[in-house]
Amino acid sequence: MNCITISSPAKPISLKTDMIQRLIGEGETEGWGSDLGISFVHNGKLYFLGGDTNGPKGMQAANIIGVSDDLNPSDGINIIWEKDKKGNPKEFFPMIEPSSTVPAGAISISNIIYIFMMDVINWDYPATARSVLIKSEDNGKSFHIVWEGVKDNKFVNIAPIISDHPFKQGKKALYLIGSGKYRESLIYLAVSEIDNIENKESYLYFAGIENGSPIWKRDEDSAIPIINGVKVGELSVQWNKYLDKWLLAYFDYSMGDKSNMYFRTASNLWGPWSNPIFVFSGSRQYGWYEEVITREGSRSWGIPYGSYLLPDLSSLNNSKVYFTISLWIPYSIFLIEVDINNLRKIEERK
């Protein structure tokens, strides 16, 4: 276990992290390289999505999809990644723009898989991208475009989640946590009727608080951030039963290459959100990493990114949270476990 202690404006919080498993590049995917590792539940199975993927002999796929019957990540997950007839990585959706078309967030609604893709026009810093919504009605075997967004708006990377409706008591709604300009963005919030996910014009954007209630507007330009003072790209969110609060995960690039991963918590998706809670270092070489690269030769720390939370599937009051990170060296996805018991102790003192 790695135990890292940091000081926040409130009190020091110590979170224990451990690498559980390398999800790609070993076993049946020996020689593959991929990133992201976005997960969601569909028809009782746990699906995973990867981004730009390299295969043996220079084979490439714009993105990949895998599925597992294992809903318990504590001892690792056996993922069956889709392959072509030659055993190479098989993309689930073709690249649109010339640079990348990779997943950003996904959700299953009414037996349909919806994936918000980040369509990258160019990777030149800062990268230029837009969001594209695609869907599959055959359990991920084929996808087609639902709508295409505008480049560099406030919702390029999108994490979808279903929760209580903001103004219809007893109903549920679809919320979208989003970031815009890649790794240069604040964090925003939108809401939609669940069955209107395909109608982008129906989305409402969080525009502030009035008399203790959130204000929603149809104009995306009216959206104001739910979290300021950050520079975010990839992000994810879950309702955490152990904390009885929302848990938001992201890497903050305000310090450039010295980016770190943080959690924030809130009772409502529109906030107020807690101070950032340090989770994972972007510059420290962890012990498990040294063991991983030993098998592949001596190489430097691979700059982690991603921070995609797995769905909280446990029926137990469990302090363990699971998320994926990606590394450039080796180019791969890793399953990480973090114990948030100390975080709940801090929350209980408030």
Wavefront OBJ file of the C-alpha trace (Angstrom):
o trace
v 0.000 0.000 0.000
v 1.074 3.572 -0.691
v 0.004 6.062 1.967
v 0.228 9.725 1.042
v -0.572 12.542 3.456
v -1.344 16.072 2.333
v -2.460 19.257 3.970
v -5.665 20.891 2.771
v -6.996 24.239 3.982
v -8.928 22.225 6.584
v -7.083 19.204 8.039
v -4.518 16.686 6.757
v -6.129 13.690 5.037
v -4.321 10.405 4.464
v -5.596 8.104 1.704
v -4.176 4.651 0.994
v -3.844 3.588 -2.630
v -2.820 0.317 -4.239
v -2.461 -0.866 -7.825
v -4.717 -3.917 -8.261
v -4.176 -4.862 -11.895
v -2.879 -3.853 -15.285
v -5.976 -4.020 -17.496
v -4.342 -4.177 -20.909
v -0.974 -5.233 -22.340
v -0.697 -8.602 -20.614
v -2.130 -12.077 -21.224
v -4.448 -12.135 -24.239
v -3.630 -8.475 -24.940
v 0.153 -8.880 -24.829
v 1.675 -6.229 -27.056
v -1.351 -3.926 -26.869
v -1.248 -0.381 -25.587
v -4.302 1.699 -24.714
v -5.578 4.321 -22.274
v -8.603 5.762 -20.403
v -10.507 2.735 -19.065
v -13.984 4.276 -18.754
v -16.490 1.838 -17.236
v -20.271 1.492 -16.996
v -22.866 -1.211 -16.326
v -25.070 -2.502 -19.142
v -27.410 -5.512 -18.895
v -25.744 -6.670 -15.700
v -22.223 -6.631 -17.132
v -19.332 -4.234 -16.596
v -18.135 -2.594 -19.814
v -14.789 -0.859 -20.319
v -13.751 1.619 -23.003
v -10.225 2.382 -24.157
v -8.865 5.234 -26.252
v -6.229 5.277 -28.988
v -4.972 1.693 -29.064
v -1.812 0.139 -30.443
v -1.561 -3.512 -31.347
v 1.198 -5.883 -32.463
v 3.022 -5.082 -35.701
v 1.832 -1.473 -35.713
v -1.882 -2.266 -35.785
v -3.985 0.633 -34.484
v -7.590 1.191 -33.396
v -9.209 4.551 -32.650
v -10.896 3.080 -29.565
v -11.759 -0.298 -28.029
v -14.523 -1.882 -25.967
v -14.399 -4.774 -23.504
v -16.860 -6.537 -21.219
v -16.700 -8.490 -17.968
v -19.108 -10.574 -15.914
v -17.040 -9.714 -12.836
v -18.585 -6.843 -10.872
v -16.085 -7.056 -8.010
v -12.843 -5.183 -8.792
v -11.171 -5.857 -5.422
v -9.176 -8.844 -6.735
v -8.878 -7.764 -10.364
v -11.221 -7.995 -13.342
v -11.142 -10.357 -16.300
v -12.046 -8.178 -19.286
v -12.735 -9.652 -22.723
v -11.596 -6.964 -25.160
v -13.093 -7.031 -28.651
v -10.677 -8.278 -31.335
v -10.799 -8.577 -35.093
v -10.472 -11.922 -36.893
v -6.685 -11.752 -36.635
v -6.744 -11.113 -32.894
v -5.860 -7.427 -33.178
v -7.602 -4.566 -31.325
v -10.984 -3.853 -32.882
v -12.332 -0.300 -32.756
v -15.985 0.148 -31.854
v -16.309 3.484 -33.696
v -14.217 4.925 -36.554
v -12.151 8.055 -36.069
v -13.900 11.188 -37.369
v -11.313 13.947 -37.144
v -7.701 13.281 -38.169
v -6.251 13.055 -34.640
v -8.434 10.996 -32.251
v -12.003 9.974 -31.499
v -11.929 8.568 -27.978
v -14.500 7.888 -25.244
v -15.068 10.429 -22.462
v -18.073 9.017 -20.586
v -20.793 6.401 -21.021
v -24.152 5.314 -19.664
v -26.792 2.642 -20.333
v -30.391 3.874 -20.696
v -33.372 1.723 -21.732
v -31.101 -1.055 -23.056
v -29.162 1.442 -25.208
v -25.467 2.250 -24.716
v -24.684 5.958 -25.032
v -21.061 7.104 -25.240
v -19.883 10.700 -25.178
v -16.789 10.779 -27.375
v -14.040 13.401 -27.406
v -13.355 14.051 -31.078
v -9.891 15.614 -31.308
v -9.289 17.951 -34.232
v -5.633 18.366 -33.300
v -3.426 17.535 -30.308
v -1.239 20.652 -30.621
v -1.166 22.288 -27.187
v -3.748 23.253 -26.167
v -5.652 20.518 -27.977
v -8.777 21.395 -29.982
v -11.714 18.996 -29.602
v -15.483 18.644 -29.491
v -18.011 16.219 -28.043
v -19.907 13.657 -30.121
v -22.699 11.451 -28.750
v -22.962 7.958 -30.226
v -25.266 5.045 -29.358
v -25.549 1.282 -29.720
v -28.772 -0.710 -29.661
v -27.033 -4.095 -30.027
v -24.926 -4.257 -26.834
v -21.920 -2.469 -28.306
v -21.557 -4.392 -31.554
v -22.252 -1.292 -33.659
v -22.608 2.443 -33.007
v -23.868 5.468 -34.884
v -23.815 9.226 -34.278
v -26.675 10.892 -32.379
v -25.364 14.474 -32.363
v -22.126 16.375 -32.875
v -21.033 19.244 -30.634
v -19.098 22.451 -31.247
v -15.340 22.534 -30.743
v -13.987 23.870 -27.452
v -17.380 24.543 -25.875
v -17.920 23.972 -22.137
v -18.851 20.292 -22.547
v -16.173 18.350 -24.432
v -15.296 15.690 -21.856
v -18.639 14.582 -20.396
v -19.372 12.266 -17.466
v -23.086 11.241 -17.414
v -24.943 10.201 -14.245
v -28.590 9.662 -13.265
v -29.905 11.201 -10.048
v -32.920 12.920 -8.501
v -34.643 15.438 -10.738
v -33.811 19.032 -9.771
v -37.418 20.264 -9.866
v -39.724 17.231 -10.299
v -40.107 15.500 -6.952
v -39.895 11.705 -7.132
v -38.492 11.743 -10.683
v -35.001 11.039 -12.019
v -32.939 13.109 -14.461
v -29.742 12.764 -16.460
v -26.867 14.995 -15.333
v -23.732 15.756 -17.312
v -20.547 16.811 -15.542
v -18.375 18.461 -18.177
v -15.121 20.191 -18.998
v -14.332 22.240 -22.104
v -10.958 23.262 -23.522
v -8.816 20.174 -22.975
v -6.914 20.323 -19.674
v -7.586 24.054 -19.535
v -11.176 23.965 -18.300
v -13.254 24.660 -15.231
v -15.983 22.102 -14.396
v -19.619 22.575 -15.506
v -23.005 20.882 -15.062
v -25.998 20.240 -17.310
v -29.256 18.328 -16.874
v -31.760 16.654 -19.187
v -34.814 14.467 -19.013
v -33.469 10.924 -19.242
v -35.428 10.079 -22.392
v -34.212 13.325 -24.022
v -30.520 12.433 -24.004
v -30.561 12.352 -27.810
v -32.018 15.871 -28.053
v -29.133 18.216 -27.285
v -31.435 21.214 -27.621
v -33.338 20.028 -24.533
v -30.297 20.213 -22.230
v -30.383 22.760 -19.420
v -27.187 24.276 -18.055
v -26.439 25.193 -14.459
v -26.330 29.007 -14.218
v -26.137 29.661 -10.479
v -28.141 29.474 -7.263
v -31.183 31.561 -6.408
v -33.039 31.291 -3.086
v -31.139 28.093 -2.352
v -32.156 26.351 -5.612
v -30.177 25.839 -8.839
v -30.939 28.007 -11.868
v -31.042 26.249 -15.253
v -30.776 27.910 -18.674
v -30.981 26.530 -22.198
v -28.027 28.541 -23.506
v -24.730 26.714 -22.940
v -22.919 30.060 -22.883
v -24.881 30.847 -19.702
v -23.350 27.884 -17.867
v -21.217 28.868 -14.899
v -18.694 26.500 -13.285
v -19.545 24.313 -10.321
v -15.787 24.254 -9.549
v -13.407 27.147 -10.176
v -9.645 27.441 -9.962
v -8.797 24.231 -11.827
v -7.590 23.153 -15.267
v -9.316 19.878 -16.056
v -9.595 17.446 -18.967
v -10.808 13.912 -18.166
v -13.176 13.585 -15.204
v -15.713 11.219 -13.635
v -18.337 11.157 -10.894
v -20.212 8.603 -8.766
v -22.659 8.538 -5.872
v -20.632 7.009 -3.066
v -22.742 5.060 -0.585
v -20.002 4.987 2.043
v -19.745 8.783 2.127
v -23.419 9.307 1.287
v -22.193 12.014 -1.078
v -21.163 12.617 -4.644
v -17.536 11.829 -5.379
v -15.835 13.667 -8.242
v -12.411 12.656 -9.619
v -10.069 14.577 -11.909
v -6.444 15.502 -12.590
v -5.715 19.205 -12.174
v -3.266 20.622 -14.722
v -2.929 24.053 -13.113
v 0.694 23.180 -12.305
v 1.492 21.914 -15.790
v 3.305 18.559 -15.859
v 3.117 18.379 -12.051
v -0.540 17.407 -12.288
v -2.125 15.457 -9.436
v -5.408 13.586 -9.086
v -7.995 14.882 -6.630
v -11.372 13.971 -5.188
v -14.096 16.429 -4.216
v -17.352 15.634 -2.434
v -20.785 17.263 -2.383
v -24.343 16.519 -1.338
v -25.685 18.008 -4.584
v -24.147 17.885 -8.026
v -24.308 21.681 -8.249
v -22.371 21.932 -4.989
v -21.052 23.380 -2.888
v -18.103 21.056 -3.494
v -15.463 20.341 -0.873
v -11.865 21.484 -1.035
v -9.717 19.227 -3.267
v -8.538 16.012 -1.609
v -5.223 14.688 -2.923
v -5.432 11.102 -4.228
v -2.640 10.318 -6.676
v 0.663 11.936 -7.605
v 1.505 12.886 -11.160
v 5.213 13.035 -10.447
v 5.985 10.409 -7.810
v 7.131 6.978 -9.018
v 5.171 4.444 -6.979
v 6.697 1.112 -5.937
v 4.318 -0.907 -8.093
v 5.314 1.147 -11.143
v 8.955 0.220 -10.717
v 7.937 -3.447 -10.721
v 5.879 -3.000 -13.891
v 8.607 -1.336 -15.936
v 11.204 -3.888 -14.823
v 9.510 -6.326 -17.207
v 9.727 -3.845 -20.086
v 13.132 -2.259 -19.583
v 14.326 0.780 -17.692
v 12.134 3.760 -18.471
v 11.059 6.937 -16.681
v 7.736 7.661 -14.960
v 4.947 7.726 -17.513
v 2.854 10.770 -16.452
v -0.530 9.411 -15.200
v -3.876 10.790 -16.383
v -7.536 9.751 -16.610
v -9.018 9.185 -13.115
v -12.136 7.264 -14.198
v -14.177 5.977 -11.255
v -15.706 2.522 -11.541
v -19.413 2.276 -10.676
v -20.007 1.798 -6.935
v -21.540 -1.678 -7.235
v -20.974 -2.980 -3.728
v -24.058 -3.573 -1.574
v -21.800 -3.289 1.475
v -20.853 -0.149 3.376
v -17.368 -0.309 1.862
v -14.628 2.304 2.211
v -12.819 1.126 -0.947
v -13.128 3.104 -4.182
v -11.794 1.892 -7.542
v -10.661 3.955 -10.493
v -8.487 3.627 -13.576
v -5.463 5.692 -14.493
v -3.465 5.697 -17.708
v 0.290 5.944 -18.202
v 2.330 6.858 -21.251
v 5.148 4.538 -20.153
v 4.152 1.767 -20.353
v 1.171 2.873 -22.425
v -1.548 1.089 -20.493
v -4.557 1.239 -18.159
v -4.208 0.402 -14.469
v -6.894 -0.423 -11.898
v -6.270 1.438 -8.632
v -7.879 0.975 -5.206
v -8.110 3.799 -2.675
v -9.406 3.609 0.902
v -11.556 6.652 1.759
v -12.184 5.734 5.397
v -10.193 8.729 6.624
v -12.133 10.972 4.281
v -15.416 9.933 5.885
v -13.974 10.636 9.324
v -13.294 14.214 8.222
v -16.794 14.522 6.734
v -18.357 13.302 9.983
v -16.582 16.004 11.981
v -18.119 18.795 9.888
l 1 2 3 4 5 6 7 8 9 10 11 12 13 14 15 16 17 18 19 20 21 22 23 24 25 26 27 28 29 30 31 32 33 34 35 36 37 38 39 40 41 42 43 44 45 46 47 48 49 50 51 52 53 54 55 56 57 58 59 60 61 62 63 64 65 66 67 68 69 70 71 72 73 74 75 76 77 78 79 80 81 82 83 84 85 86 87 88 89 90 91 92 93 94 95 96 97 98 99 100 101 102 103 104 105 106 107 108 109 110 111 112 113 114 115 116 117 118 119 120 121 122 123 124 125 126 127 128 129 130 131 132 133 134 135 136 137 138 139 140 141 142 143 144 145 146 147 148 149 150 151 152 153 154 155 156 157 158 159 160 161 162 163 164 165 166 167 168 169 170 171 172 173 174 175 176 177 178 179 180 181 182 183 184 185 186 187 188 189 190 191 192 193 194 195 196 197 198 199 200 201 202 203 204 205 206 207 208 209 210 211 212 213 214 215 216 217 218 219 220 221 222 223 224 225 226 227 228 229 230 231 232 233 234 235 236 237 238 239 240 241 242 243 244 245 246 247 248 249 250 251 252 253 254 255 256 257 258 259 260 261 262 263 264 265 266 267 268 269 270 271 272 273 274 275 276 277 278 279 280 281 282 283 284 285 286 287 288 289 290 291 292 293 294 295 296 297 298 299 300 301 302 303 304 305 306 307 308 309 310 311 312 313 314 315 316 317 318 319 320 321 322 323 324 325 326 327 328 329 330 331 332 333 334 335 336 337 338 339 340 341 342 343 344 345 346 347 348 349 350
